[in-house]
Every structure is written in structure tokens, then in C-alpha cells.
Amino acid sequence: MTAPIETSAASAEAQPEAVLQGVKASRIQGRSLGQIAWLRFRRDRVALAGAVVVVLLILLAVLSRPIQSWLGLDPDTPHQDLIDPSTTLPKGPMGGMSGEHLLGVDPKFGRDLFARVLEGSWVSLVVAFGSTLLSVAIGTVLGVVSGYYRGRVDAFVSRLMDVFLAFPLLLFAIAISASLQGGAFGLSGLPLHLAVLIFVIGFFNWPYMGRIVRAQTLSLREREFVDAARGMGARGPFVLFRELLPNLVGPIVVYSTLLIPSNILFEAALSFLGVGIQPPQASWGGMLNEAVKFYAVDPQYMIVPGLAIFVTVLAFNLLGDGLRDALDPRGR
């Protein structure tokens, strides 16, 4: 028989040096909620493609004037030599496309379509982003106050939302825009038109954001971290802006990206009806309005701005859907 091997307690314990010998010690790093959301968003290739298109559109809008100067283009300069005087249509095939005019020229005046699309991009994005910021600011403040305080405050804000939602927004926007065409508040021309559109679209669209924020606040106000803040003596404003609002960033960002394309379409609709951006300033809706007279003989004049609106709205919608899935995977 072989004698049992005796082991001491000291030798039975695993020595740290022996365990880690030959192994690279690395610190385990945790991931923040933002990093986890980014990993989810990066796996969604459709949403990632939408984000890339949105970034490119924003860069084109910001750099539209330098690009026009670099290419030697002017959205308002007519080229009558490119127009057939007998038909008032562009000479040559494909709406007068050439090396100098990549997308052709418009009928009757011969203005470069590429330059006008670039010029209209920053107009649409300025109105869309400005009106969205106004809607988000008003809707977030009133929605979180309504959902947290409840009672009479909630009843008043809820009825105020119902009143704004009952407005015939399109008719009201047409009336306001048409009545302020000459000048108001010390503004005139393009700055006045931009300010009116931002105010009308943003001020009367805030209830949509307000309802979402109110519903989320009603759920969050019963959570443990809110009770803990109250137990420590925190008052209403502290709870609203330090506890509730940081937890509402996700829904606000997601709905904002979905609100931008609807505002782009609304601005295009007002410009199409002739009460938005006024000519000769280029805008996508105004280009569609001018193209109505020529769509049967020169469909390219309608296709180019229509395609610009379609791609922009689709990209923002894909981005919004991707952000929603990344920030709230349980809601998929």
C-alpha cells in the first residue's frame, strides 16, 4: 500500500502569483448605458445607413453656399440660352443635363436644379430643426410638470393639449403665414418667413411631445429612485430636473428624430401652397409648386425635389427607428 500524501493548509491554498503566472492581468471594464445603446445601434445596418445619409444631408445643407461658389453655380441665375423659346423647355435630353448642370435646369428660366436643391436643403433643415427644438422644449417642460404634479396642474395641461390638437393646423398656418408676408416684428423677407414657419410648426406641434413625456413621467414618478429623492428632502424642481429629465432623454431623442421629417413635410406643404418660403428663394416645396405646370412635359423638374424630400424623410425615419430599438430593446 502506498502512504497517503500529506498536504498542508498553506500549500493547498492557491497562491496569487502561481495563478497569474503567464496570464496577462486585465481589468474588467463596465459599459455605460450609452455604450450599450451604441453597440445595439451599430448592429442595425439599416439604421446606420440612415444615420450616414442624415449626416451627409446636414453637411450638404451647411456647406451649400461654399459648394455653390466652388462649382460656380447660382440658384437664381437664369440661363435663357438653354431654353427653347418655342416650348419654354430645356434644350437637349434629360432636362438639359450636362457637365455644367448635373441635374439639368428648370423650364422657362433655365436655373440650375442642383444649385436650387442645395439651396433648398438648408431652408428645409433650418425650419425642421428650429420647429422641432421649439416643440421639444415646450412639450418636455409641460409634459413633465403635468405628469409629476398631477391634480389640477395635470388637468389644466391636458385640456390645453386637447385645445391645441383641435386646431386645424394647416388652415391656421396658412392664415398666419399669409397675413405676415409683408413684414412684422422688425423682420422681412427670408428671415421673416423662416421665423413664421418655425413658430407656427413648432408652437402648435408641442402637444405630441407633451403627451409622450407626460406618459413616461407618470410611470417614472412611482419608481424607487424618485421615492428616495423625496425621502432625502428633495423638492419638486430638483426631482423634475435632476431625477426625471435624465431618464426621459431616450424617449425625447427618439421622438425628436421622428418629428423632424414630419416638420420637413409640413414646411414643404406650406411652400407648395405658396404661403411658406417665397420665390425667388429656392425651397423643395416651392420647386414642386413650380413643377406642377411642367410635370407632363418635363417630369424631371418634379422628380428631383420630390426625390430630395423622399430621401431626407426616409433617412430620418430609419434613424429614429434605429434609435428607438437601441435605447429601448424591450419595446421592439
C-alpha positions as CSV (number, residue, x, y, z in Angstrom):
1,M,0.0,0.0,0.0
2,T,1.2,3.5,-0.7
3,A,1.2,6.0,2.1
4,P,-1.3,8.9,1.7
5,I,0.1,12.1,0.5
6,E,0.0,14.8,3.2
7,T,-0.7,18.3,2.2
8,S,-0.5,21.3,4.4
9,A,-3.2,24.0,4.5
10,A,-0.7,26.6,3.3
11,S,0.2,24.6,0.2
12,A,-3.5,23.8,-0.5
13,E,-4.3,27.4,-0.9
14,A,-3.9,28.8,-4.4
15,Q,-1.2,31.4,-4.5
16,P,-2.0,34.6,-6.5
17,E,1.5,34.6,-8.1
18,A,1.1,31.0,-9.2
19,V,-2.4,31.5,-10.6
20,L,-1.5,34.7,-12.5
21,Q,1.8,33.3,-13.8
22,G,1.9,33.6,-17.5
23,V,-1.5,35.3,-17.7
24,K,-1.9,38.9,-18.6
25,A,-3.9,40.6,-15.9
26,S,-6.5,42.9,-17.4
27,R,-9.1,45.0,-15.6
28,I,-12.7,44.2,-16.5
29,Q,-14.3,47.4,-17.7
30,G,-18.0,48.0,-17.4
31,R,-20.1,49.5,-20.1
32,S,-22.3,52.6,-19.7
33,L,-25.9,52.7,-21.0
34,G,-24.7,54.9,-23.9
35,Q,-22.1,52.4,-24.9
36,I,-24.6,49.5,-24.8
37,A,-27.1,51.5,-26.9
38,W,-24.3,52.3,-29.4
39,L,-23.5,48.6,-29.7
40,R,-27.1,47.8,-30.4
41,F,-27.4,50.7,-32.9
42,R,-24.2,49.7,-34.7
43,R,-25.6,46.2,-35.4
44,D,-28.7,47.7,-37.1
45,R,-27.2,48.3,-40.6
46,V,-30.4,49.9,-41.9
47,A,-30.5,52.5,-39.2
48,L,-26.7,53.0,-39.6
49,A,-27.2,53.7,-43.3
50,G,-30.0,56.2,-42.4
51,A,-27.6,57.9,-39.9
52,V,-24.9,58.2,-42.6
53,V,-27.4,59.7,-45.1
54,V,-28.6,62.2,-42.4
55,V,-25.1,63.3,-41.7
56,L,-24.4,63.8,-45.4
57,L,-27.6,65.8,-45.8
58,I,-26.6,68.0,-42.9
59,L,-23.1,68.6,-44.3
60,L,-24.6,69.4,-47.7
61,A,-27.0,71.9,-46.1
62,V,-24.3,73.6,-44.0
63,L,-21.9,73.7,-46.9
64,S,-24.4,74.5,-49.6
65,R,-23.2,78.1,-50.2
66,P,-19.5,77.1,-50.3
67,I,-20.3,74.2,-52.7
68,Q,-22.2,76.5,-55.0
69,S,-19.3,79.0,-55.0
70,W,-16.8,76.3,-55.7
71,L,-18.8,74.9,-58.6
72,G,-19.6,78.4,-59.9
73,L,-23.4,77.9,-59.5
74,D,-26.1,80.3,-58.6
75,P,-29.6,79.1,-57.8
76,D,-31.3,82.3,-59.1
77,T,-29.3,82.9,-62.2
78,P,-31.3,82.2,-65.4
79,H,-29.8,80.6,-68.4
80,Q,-32.1,81.6,-71.2
81,D,-29.7,80.2,-73.8
82,L,-30.5,76.7,-72.5
83,I,-34.3,77.2,-73.0
84,D,-36.1,76.5,-76.3
85,P,-38.1,79.7,-76.9
86,S,-40.8,77.8,-78.8
87,T,-41.6,75.4,-76.0
88,T,-40.0,77.1,-72.9
89,L,-38.4,73.7,-72.1
90,P,-34.7,72.9,-71.6
91,K,-32.8,72.1,-74.8
92,G,-31.3,68.6,-75.1
93,P,-32.3,65.3,-73.4
94,M,-32.9,64.7,-69.7
95,G,-33.9,68.3,-68.9
96,G,-30.7,69.9,-70.1
97,M,-28.3,67.7,-68.1
98,S,-24.6,68.4,-68.9
99,G,-21.3,68.7,-67.2
100,E,-22.0,72.2,-66.0
101,H,-25.6,71.4,-64.9
102,L,-25.5,67.9,-63.3
103,L,-29.3,67.7,-62.7
104,G,-30.3,69.8,-65.6
105,V,-32.1,73.2,-65.5
106,D,-35.7,74.2,-64.8
107,P,-38.1,75.0,-67.5
108,K,-38.9,78.6,-68.5
109,F,-36.0,80.2,-66.6
110,G,-33.1,77.7,-67.0
111,R,-31.9,77.9,-63.4
112,D,-29.6,75.1,-62.3
113,L,-31.5,72.3,-60.4
114,F,-28.6,71.1,-58.5
115,A,-27.9,74.5,-57.0
116,R,-31.6,75.0,-56.2
117,V,-31.8,71.6,-54.4
118,L,-28.7,72.5,-52.4
119,E,-30.2,75.9,-51.5
120,G,-33.5,74.3,-50.5
121,S,-31.8,71.8,-48.3
122,W,-30.6,74.3,-45.7
123,V,-34.0,76.0,-45.7
124,S,-35.9,72.8,-45.0
125,L,-33.4,71.7,-42.3
126,V,-33.4,75.1,-40.6
127,V,-37.2,75.1,-40.4
128,A,-37.3,71.4,-39.4
129,F,-34.7,71.6,-36.6
130,G,-35.9,75.0,-35.3
131,S,-39.5,73.9,-35.1
132,T,-38.6,70.6,-33.5
133,L,-36.5,72.3,-30.8
134,L,-39.4,74.6,-30.0
135,S,-41.8,71.7,-29.8
136,V,-39.5,69.6,-27.7
137,A,-38.8,72.5,-25.3
138,I,-42.4,73.3,-24.7
139,G,-43.7,69.8,-24.7
140,T,-41.0,68.4,-22.4
141,V,-41.5,71.1,-19.8
142,L,-45.3,71.0,-19.7
143,G,-45.3,67.2,-20.0
144,V,-43.0,66.5,-17.1
145,V,-44.7,69.1,-14.9
146,S,-48.1,67.7,-15.8
147,G,-47.1,64.1,-15.1
148,Y,-45.3,64.8,-11.9
149,Y,-47.7,67.1,-10.1
150,R,-50.9,65.5,-11.3
151,G,-54.1,67.0,-9.9
152,R,-55.3,70.4,-11.2
153,V,-52.0,71.0,-13.0
154,D,-52.3,67.8,-14.9
155,A,-56.0,68.6,-15.8
156,F,-55.1,72.1,-17.0
157,V,-52.2,71.0,-19.2
158,S,-54.1,68.0,-20.6
159,R,-57.0,70.3,-21.6
160,L,-54.5,72.7,-23.1
161,M,-53.1,69.9,-25.2
162,D,-56.6,69.0,-26.3
163,V,-57.3,72.6,-27.4
164,F,-54.1,72.7,-29.4
165,L,-54.7,69.3,-31.0
166,A,-58.2,70.5,-32.0
167,F,-56.8,73.4,-34.1
168,P,-57.0,72.9,-37.9
169,L,-53.2,73.4,-38.0
170,L,-52.8,73.6,-41.8
171,L,-55.5,76.2,-42.2
172,F,-54.2,78.2,-39.2
173,A,-50.7,78.1,-40.6
174,I,-51.9,79.3,-44.0
175,A,-53.8,82.2,-42.3
176,I,-50.8,83.3,-40.2
177,S,-48.2,82.9,-42.9
178,A,-50.3,84.8,-45.5
179,S,-51.1,87.7,-43.1
180,L,-47.4,88.2,-42.2
181,Q,-45.9,88.2,-45.7
182,G,-45.2,91.9,-45.8
183,G,-43.2,92.3,-42.6
184,A,-43.6,92.0,-38.8
185,F,-41.6,92.2,-35.6
186,G,-38.8,94.1,-37.4
187,L,-38.3,91.3,-39.9
188,S,-38.9,91.0,-43.6
189,G,-38.1,88.7,-46.5
190,L,-36.5,85.3,-45.9
191,P,-35.8,85.8,-42.1
192,L,-39.5,86.6,-41.5
193,H,-40.6,83.6,-43.5
194,L,-38.3,81.3,-41.6
195,A,-39.3,82.7,-38.2
196,V,-43.0,82.4,-39.0
197,L,-42.7,78.8,-40.2
198,I,-40.6,77.8,-37.2
199,F,-43.1,79.4,-34.8
200,V,-46.2,78.0,-36.5
201,I,-44.9,74.5,-36.9
202,G,-43.2,74.3,-33.5
203,F,-45.7,76.1,-31.3
204,F,-48.7,74.1,-32.5
205,N,-47.0,70.7,-32.5
206,W,-45.8,70.6,-28.9
207,P,-48.8,68.5,-27.6
208,Y,-47.5,65.4,-29.4
209,M,-44.2,65.6,-27.5
210,G,-46.1,66.7,-24.3
211,R,-48.3,63.6,-24.3
212,I,-45.3,61.2,-24.7
213,V,-43.3,63.0,-21.9
214,R,-46.4,63.0,-19.6
215,A,-47.0,59.3,-20.1
216,Q,-43.3,58.5,-19.3
217,T,-43.3,60.8,-16.3
218,L,-46.4,59.1,-14.9
219,S,-44.5,55.8,-15.0
220,L,-41.2,57.2,-13.6
221,R,-42.7,59.1,-10.7
222,E,-43.6,55.8,-9.0
223,R,-40.1,54.4,-9.2
224,E,-37.8,53.9,-6.2
225,F,-35.2,56.5,-7.1
226,V,-37.9,59.2,-7.1
227,D,-39.2,58.0,-3.7
228,A,-35.6,58.0,-2.4
229,A,-35.1,61.6,-3.6
230,R,-38.3,62.7,-1.8
231,G,-37.2,60.8,1.3
232,M,-34.0,62.8,1.4
233,G,-36.0,66.0,1.3
234,A,-35.7,66.9,-2.4
235,R,-38.3,69.3,-3.6
236,G,-40.3,69.2,-6.9
237,P,-37.9,71.2,-9.1
238,F,-34.9,69.1,-8.0
239,V,-36.8,65.9,-8.7
240,L,-38.0,67.1,-12.1
241,F,-34.7,68.3,-13.5
242,R,-32.2,66.0,-11.7
243,E,-34.1,62.8,-11.4
244,L,-36.9,62.6,-14.1
245,L,-35.5,64.5,-17.0
246,P,-32.2,62.5,-17.3
247,N,-34.3,59.4,-17.6
248,L,-36.5,60.9,-20.3
249,V,-33.6,61.7,-22.6
250,G,-34.1,58.4,-24.6
251,P,-37.8,58.9,-25.5
252,I,-37.2,62.6,-26.2
253,V,-34.3,61.9,-28.6
254,V,-36.2,59.1,-30.4
255,Y,-39.4,61.1,-30.9
256,S,-37.4,64.2,-31.9
257,T,-35.8,62.3,-34.8
258,L,-39.3,61.1,-35.9
259,L,-40.7,64.7,-35.6
260,I,-38.1,66.2,-37.8
261,P,-39.3,64.5,-41.1
262,S,-42.9,65.4,-40.4
263,N,-41.9,69.1,-40.0
264,I,-39.9,68.9,-43.3
265,L,-43.1,67.6,-45.0
266,F,-45.1,70.4,-43.3
267,E,-42.8,73.1,-44.5
268,A,-42.8,71.6,-48.0
269,A,-46.6,71.6,-48.0
270,L,-46.8,75.2,-46.9
271,S,-44.2,76.3,-49.6
272,F,-46.1,74.2,-52.2
273,L,-49.3,76.1,-51.3
274,G,-47.5,79.4,-51.7
275,V,-47.6,80.6,-48.1
276,G,-44.2,79.3,-47.0
277,I,-40.8,80.3,-48.4
278,Q,-41.4,82.8,-51.2
279,P,-39.6,82.9,-54.5
280,P,-37.1,83.5,-55.8
281,Q,-35.7,81.8,-52.7
282,A,-35.3,78.1,-53.5
283,S,-37.2,75.6,-51.4
284,W,-38.2,72.0,-52.1
285,G,-41.9,72.7,-51.7
286,G,-41.7,75.8,-53.9
287,M,-39.9,73.8,-56.6
288,L,-42.7,71.3,-56.6
289,N,-45.2,74.1,-56.9
290,E,-43.4,75.4,-60.0
291,A,-43.1,71.9,-61.4
292,V,-46.8,71.3,-61.4
293,K,-47.1,73.3,-64.7
294,F,-44.5,71.2,-66.5
295,Y,-44.7,67.7,-65.0
296,A,-46.4,66.3,-68.1
297,V,-43.7,67.5,-70.5
298,D,-40.7,67.8,-68.1
299,P,-41.1,65.3,-65.2
300,Q,-37.5,65.7,-64.1
301,Y,-38.3,69.1,-62.6
302,M,-40.7,67.4,-60.2
303,I,-38.7,64.2,-59.7
304,V,-35.5,66.0,-58.4
305,P,-37.0,68.0,-55.4
306,G,-39.5,65.1,-54.8
307,L,-36.7,62.7,-54.5
308,A,-34.8,65.0,-52.2
309,I,-37.7,65.2,-49.8
310,F,-38.3,61.4,-50.0
311,V,-34.6,60.5,-49.2
312,T,-34.5,63.0,-46.4
313,V,-37.7,61.9,-44.7
314,L,-36.8,58.2,-45.2
315,A,-33.3,58.7,-43.7
316,F,-34.7,60.4,-40.6
317,N,-37.4,57.8,-40.1
318,L,-34.8,55.0,-40.3
319,L,-32.6,56.8,-37.9
320,G,-35.5,57.3,-35.5
321,D,-36.5,53.6,-35.6
322,G,-32.9,52.5,-35.0
323,L,-32.5,54.8,-32.0
324,R,-35.8,53.5,-30.6
325,D,-34.7,49.9,-30.8
326,A,-31.2,50.8,-29.4
327,L,-32.5,52.8,-26.4
328,D,-35.5,50.6,-25.6
329,P,-34.8,47.0,-26.9
330,R,-37.8,45.6,-24.9
331,G,-40.2,47.8,-26.9
332,R,-39.2,46.2,-30.2
